[in-house]
Amino acid sequence: MELLHILIILVIIICFFALAGTIFVTKRLDDNYERQKSFSSLSYIYFIGLPATILAAVLIWLFI
């Protein structure tokens, strides 16, 4: 099997576990929920994490 097919299967497995983990975590109620804190955490994820993920994907694509 080609390396690309192996990587696609690996990504599908990781996404499945991420979805299962997200569903598991969201079932619990959080008594200390703060909207501002949640928004700031999501901002860090999207504005820092997304470019880092894109950069890593481009570097992997260039060197593999």
C-alpha positions as CSV (number, residue, x, y, z in Angstrom):
1,M,0.0,0.0,0.0
2,E,1.2,3.5,-0.8
3,L,2.4,5.8,1.9
4,L,-0.4,8.2,1.0
5,H,-3.1,5.6,1.6
6,I,-1.6,4.8,5.0
7,L,-1.5,8.4,6.0
8,I,-5.1,8.9,4.9
9,I,-6.2,5.9,7.0
10,L,-4.2,7.3,10.0
11,V,-5.9,10.7,9.7
12,I,-9.4,9.0,9.5
13,I,-8.6,7.0,12.7
14,I,-7.3,10.1,14.5
15,C,-10.4,12.1,13.5
16,F,-12.7,9.3,14.7
17,F,-11.0,9.3,18.1
18,A,-11.1,13.1,18.3
19,L,-14.8,13.0,17.6
20,A,-15.5,10.3,20.2
21,G,-13.4,12.3,22.8
22,T,-15.3,15.5,22.0
23,I,-18.6,13.8,22.4
24,F,-17.5,12.2,25.7
25,V,-16.2,15.5,27.1
26,T,-19.3,17.6,26.1
27,K,-21.6,15.3,28.0
28,R,-20.3,16.5,31.3
29,L,-21.7,19.7,32.8
30,D,-19.3,22.4,33.9
31,D,-20.4,24.4,36.9
32,N,-17.5,26.9,36.5
33,Y,-18.2,27.7,32.8
34,E,-17.2,31.2,31.9
35,R,-18.0,32.5,28.4
36,Q,-15.1,34.9,28.2
37,K,-12.6,32.2,29.2
38,S,-14.1,29.8,26.7
39,F,-13.9,32.3,23.9
40,S,-10.3,33.2,24.7
41,S,-9.4,29.5,24.7
42,L,-11.0,29.0,21.3
43,S,-9.3,32.0,20.0
44,Y,-5.9,30.5,20.9
45,I,-6.8,27.3,19.2
46,Y,-7.9,28.9,16.0
47,F,-5.4,31.7,15.7
48,I,-2.3,29.8,16.8
49,G,-3.2,26.2,16.3
50,L,-4.6,26.4,12.8
51,P,-1.6,28.2,11.2
52,A,0.8,25.8,13.0
53,T,-1.2,22.8,11.7
54,I,-1.2,24.2,8.1
55,L,2.6,24.9,8.4
56,A,3.2,21.4,9.6
57,A,1.1,19.9,6.8
58,V,3.0,22.0,4.1
59,L,6.4,20.9,5.5
60,I,5.4,17.3,5.6
61,W,4.0,17.6,2.0
62,L,7.3,19.1,0.8
63,F,9.7,16.6,2.5
64,I,7.8,13.4,2.0
